[in-house]
Amino acid sequence: MDGSFRTSSDAAADPPSHFRGNESSLISALKTLLFFTILMVTLPIGLYFTSKAYIFEGSMKMSSSDSYFYAAIVAVLAVHVVLALFVYVAWNEGTPKGKGKHD
């Protein structure tokens, strides 16, 4: 009984060999996800307030109600751009770098 306990604790201490190879790809995927999560939160909100204050109300001299509408359009477009970039990066993340013939 004592021998089986040591075997199971030794197996738990060392990750399996197939997991060690995937650890770097897992960390890379989590970094990508974290980057795009932060970008998804900050970019649309920042563009909304920046475009409302400086572009639509400041430069174009629009009313407050009109600037809300156009700033919301800018924020929605930013969300779509970030989502498209995320899909593109996620789609190409696992592909090999070389375009040569693989044996």
TORZA-401589 format. One record per residue: x, y, z of N, C-alpha, C in turn. Coordinates in steps of 0.05 Angstrom, whole numbers, padded with zeros to 5 digits, always signed. Atoms other than C-alpha are relative to their C-alpha. Layout:
N
+--------+--------+--------+--------+--------+--------+--------+--------+--------+
|    n.u |    n.v |    n.w |   ca.u |   ca.v |   ca.w |    c.u |    c.v |    c.w |
+--------+--------+--------+--------+--------+--------+--------+--------+--------+
|      X |      Y |      Z |      X |      Y |      Z |      X |      Y |      Z |
...
+--------+--------+--------+--------+--------+--------+--------+--------+--------+
***
This chain:
103
+--------+--------+--------+--------+--------+--------+--------+--------+--------+
|    n.u |    n.v |    n.w |   ca.u |   ca.v |   ca.w |    c.u |    c.v |    c.w |
+--------+--------+--------+--------+--------+--------+--------+--------+--------+
| +00016 | -00023 | +00000 | +00000 | +00000 | +00000 | +00017 | +00025 | +00000 |
| -00018 | -00023 | -00001 | +00057 | +00047 | +00016 | +00013 | +00005 | -00027 |
| -00012 | -00002 | +00026 | +00089 | +00033 | -00052 | -00018 | +00013 | -00020 |
| +00019 | -00011 | +00019 | +00026 | +00050 | -00090 | -00004 | +00030 | +00006 |
| +00003 | -00028 | -00007 | +00020 | +00116 | -00052 | +00024 | +00016 | -00011 |
| -00023 | -00014 | +00011 | +00091 | +00136 | -00072 | -00001 | +00002 | -00030 |
| +00002 | +00000 | +00029 | +00078 | +00117 | -00144 | -00020 | +00021 | -00009 |
| +00020 | -00020 | +00008 | +00016 | +00160 | -00148 | +00010 | +00028 | +00006 |
| -00010 | -00027 | -00006 | +00050 | +00219 | -00114 | +00022 | +00008 | -00018 |
| -00021 | -00005 | +00019 | +00110 | +00213 | -00159 | -00011 | +00007 | -00028 |
| +00013 | -00005 | +00026 | +00065 | +00212 | -00220 | -00014 | +00028 | +00000 |
| +00013 | -00026 | -00002 | +00028 | +00274 | -00195 | +00021 | +00023 | +00000 |
| -00021 | -00021 | -00002 | +00094 | +00312 | -00183 | +00011 | +00006 | -00028 |
| -00010 | -00004 | +00027 | +00119 | +00302 | -00254 | -00022 | -00001 | -00021 |
| +00021 | +00001 | +00020 | +00073 | +00321 | -00311 | +00008 | -00020 | -00022 |
| -00006 | +00019 | +00022 | +00067 | +00270 | -00367 | +00016 | +00012 | -00022 |
| -00017 | -00011 | +00020 | +00115 | +00277 | -00424 | -00015 | +00014 | -00022 |
| +00015 | -00014 | +00021 | +00060 | +00295 | -00474 | -00010 | +00027 | +00009 |
| +00009 | -00025 | -00010 | +00038 | +00352 | -00428 | +00022 | +00021 | -00001 |
| -00023 | -00019 | +00000 | +00108 | +00383 | -00424 | +00003 | +00014 | -00027 |
| -00003 | -00011 | +00027 | +00110 | +00394 | -00499 | -00022 | +00021 | -00006 |
| +00022 | -00018 | +00005 | +00042 | +00429 | -00498 | -00001 | +00024 | +00019 |
| +00000 | -00021 | -00020 | +00058 | +00474 | -00439 | +00006 | +00027 | -00012 |
| -00007 | -00025 | +00013 | +00090 | +00528 | -00482 | -00022 | +00010 | -00018 |
| +00022 | -00008 | +00017 | +00032 | +00528 | -00531 | -00024 | +00009 | +00017 |
| +00021 | -00008 | -00019 | -00017 | +00533 | -00472 | +00005 | +00028 | +00011 |
| -00007 | -00026 | -00010 | +00020 | +00592 | -00443 | -00003 | +00021 | -00022 |
| +00003 | -00019 | +00023 | +00022 | +00625 | -00512 | -00029 | +00006 | -00005 |
| +00029 | -00004 | +00005 | -00053 | +00615 | -00521 | -00012 | +00017 | +00022 |
| +00010 | -00016 | -00022 | -00067 | +00644 | -00452 | +00009 | +00029 | -00002 |
| -00010 | -00028 | +00004 | -00023 | +00705 | -00467 | -00015 | +00014 | -00022 |
| +00015 | -00012 | +00022 | -00059 | +00716 | -00532 | -00029 | +00007 | +00009 |
| +00027 | -00005 | -00010 | -00127 | +00710 | -00498 | +00000 | +00024 | +00019 |
| -00002 | -00022 | -00019 | -00106 | +00758 | -00443 | +00004 | +00026 | -00015 |
| -00005 | -00024 | +00015 | -00080 | +00808 | -00493 | -00025 | +00010 | -00014 |
| +00025 | -00008 | +00014 | -00144 | +00808 | -00534 | -00022 | +00007 | +00019 |
| +00020 | -00008 | -00020 | -00187 | +00811 | -00471 | +00004 | +00028 | +00009 |
| -00006 | -00028 | -00008 | -00152 | +00874 | -00448 | -00005 | +00019 | -00023 |
| +00005 | -00017 | +00023 | -00155 | +00902 | -00518 | -00030 | +00004 | -00005 |
| +00029 | -00001 | +00004 | -00230 | +00886 | -00523 | -00013 | +00019 | +00020 |
| +00012 | -00018 | -00021 | -00244 | +00925 | -00459 | +00009 | +00029 | -00004 |
| -00011 | -00027 | +00000 | -00198 | +00985 | -00467 | -00004 | +00015 | -00026 |
| +00000 | -00014 | +00025 | -00198 | +01001 | -00541 | -00028 | +00012 | -00007 |
| +00025 | -00013 | +00007 | -00273 | +01011 | -00554 | -00008 | +00022 | +00020 |
| +00008 | -00021 | -00020 | -00284 | +01050 | -00489 | +00018 | +00025 | -00004 |
| -00017 | -00023 | +00005 | -00223 | +01093 | -00502 | -00006 | +00015 | -00025 |
| +00007 | -00013 | +00025 | -00242 | +01106 | -00574 | -00027 | +00014 | +00002 |
| +00025 | -00014 | -00004 | -00313 | +01123 | -00553 | +00003 | +00027 | +00012 |
| -00003 | -00026 | -00013 | -00294 | +01178 | -00505 | +00018 | +00019 | -00015 |
| -00019 | -00017 | +00015 | -00236 | +01203 | -00546 | -00013 | +00012 | -00025 |
| +00013 | -00010 | +00025 | -00275 | +01208 | -00611 | -00023 | +00019 | +00007 |
| +00023 | -00017 | -00007 | -00335 | +01239 | -00576 | +00011 | +00028 | +00008 |
| -00009 | -00025 | -00010 | -00295 | +01293 | -00541 | +00017 | +00016 | -00020 |
| -00019 | -00015 | +00017 | -00240 | +01310 | -00591 | -00008 | +00002 | -00029 |
| +00006 | -00001 | +00029 | -00266 | +01291 | -00660 | -00027 | +00012 | -00005 |
| +00027 | -00008 | +00007 | -00341 | +01299 | -00660 | -00009 | +00026 | +00013 |
| +00007 | -00025 | -00013 | -00351 | +01353 | -00608 | +00021 | +00022 | -00003 |
| -00022 | -00019 | +00002 | -00283 | +01386 | -00613 | +00005 | +00010 | -00028 |
| -00007 | -00008 | +00028 | -00265 | +01386 | -00687 | -00024 | +00006 | -00017 |
| +00023 | -00003 | +00018 | -00332 | +01378 | -00720 | -00023 | +00017 | +00012 |
| +00020 | -00018 | -00014 | -00372 | +01420 | -00669 | -00028 | -00012 | -00001 |
| +00026 | +00013 | +00000 | -00429 | +01369 | -00666 | -00013 | +00004 | +00028 |
| +00014 | -00001 | -00026 | -00483 | +01371 | -00612 | +00007 | -00025 | +00016 |
| -00006 | +00022 | -00017 | -00477 | +01325 | -00553 | -00015 | -00026 | -00008 |
| +00015 | +00024 | +00007 | -00532 | +01278 | -00576 | +00010 | -00012 | -00026 |
| -00011 | +00011 | +00025 | -00503 | +01271 | -00646 | +00027 | -00013 | +00005 |
| -00027 | +00011 | -00005 | -00433 | +01259 | -00619 | -00002 | -00027 | +00015 |
| +00004 | +00026 | -00013 | -00459 | +01202 | -00574 | -00005 | -00022 | -00021 |
| +00007 | +00020 | +00020 | -00487 | +01167 | -00635 | +00024 | -00008 | -00017 |
| -00023 | +00006 | +00017 | -00425 | +01173 | -00679 | +00023 | -00013 | +00016 |
| -00021 | +00012 | -00016 | -00378 | +01156 | -00622 | -00007 | -00030 | +00006 |
| +00009 | +00028 | -00004 | -00419 | +01092 | -00609 | +00006 | -00016 | -00026 |
| -00006 | +00014 | +00025 | -00410 | +01074 | -00683 | +00030 | -00006 | -00001 |
| -00029 | +00005 | -00001 | -00334 | +01082 | -00675 | +00007 | -00022 | +00019 |
| -00006 | +00021 | -00020 | -00334 | +01038 | -00613 | -00009 | -00028 | -00011 |
| +00010 | +00026 | +00011 | -00375 | +00983 | -00648 | +00019 | -00009 | -00022 |
| -00020 | +00008 | +00021 | -00327 | +00984 | -00707 | +00026 | -00010 | +00013 |
| -00024 | +00009 | -00013 | -00269 | +00978 | -00659 | -00003 | -00028 | +00011 |
| +00005 | +00027 | -00010 | -00301 | +00916 | -00627 | +00002 | -00020 | -00023 |
| -00002 | +00018 | +00022 | -00308 | +00885 | -00695 | +00028 | -00004 | -00010 |
| -00028 | +00002 | +00008 | -00236 | +00899 | -00713 | +00015 | -00018 | +00019 |
| -00014 | +00017 | -00020 | -00211 | +00868 | -00648 | -00009 | -00029 | -00002 |
| +00010 | +00027 | +00004 | -00255 | +00807 | -00658 | +00012 | -00013 | -00025 |
| -00012 | +00011 | +00024 | -00230 | +00798 | -00729 | +00029 | -00006 | +00003 |
| -00028 | +00005 | -00005 | -00158 | +00804 | -00707 | +00004 | -00025 | +00018 |
| -00001 | +00023 | -00017 | -00170 | +00753 | -00652 | -00004 | -00026 | -00015 |
| +00005 | +00024 | +00016 | -00200 | +00703 | -00700 | +00023 | -00006 | -00019 |
| -00022 | +00004 | +00018 | -00143 | +00714 | -00749 | +00024 | -00012 | +00015 |
| -00023 | +00009 | -00015 | -00089 | +00704 | -00695 | -00005 | -00029 | +00010 |
| +00006 | +00027 | -00010 | -00125 | +00643 | -00665 | +00000 | -00020 | -00022 |
| +00001 | +00018 | +00023 | -00134 | +00612 | -00734 | +00029 | -00008 | -00008 |
| -00027 | +00005 | +00009 | -00060 | +00619 | -00751 | +00020 | -00007 | +00022 |
| -00019 | +00005 | -00023 | -00031 | +00604 | -00682 | +00013 | -00027 | -00001 |
| -00011 | +00027 | +00000 | -00022 | +00530 | -00692 | +00014 | -00009 | -00026 |
| -00012 | +00007 | +00026 | +00003 | +00531 | -00764 | +00030 | +00002 | +00001 |
| -00029 | -00003 | +00000 | +00077 | +00518 | -00777 | +00009 | +00024 | -00016 |
| -00010 | -00025 | +00013 | +00119 | +00577 | -00799 | +00009 | -00004 | -00029 |
| -00010 | +00005 | +00027 | +00150 | +00545 | -00861 | -00023 | -00009 | -00019 |
| +00021 | +00008 | +00019 | +00109 | +00537 | -00924 | +00011 | -00022 | -00018 |
| -00011 | +00021 | +00016 | +00153 | +00482 | -00952 | -00015 | -00026 | +00003 |
| +00013 | +00026 | -00001 | +00133 | +00410 | -00964 | +00009 | -00015 | +00025 |
| -00006 | +00016 | -00024 | +00129 | +00368 | -00900 | -00001 | -00029 | -00006 |
| +00000 | +00029 | +00005 | +00147 | +00294 | -00901 | -00013 | -00014 | +00023 |
+--------+--------+--------+--------+--------+--------+--------+--------+--------+
***
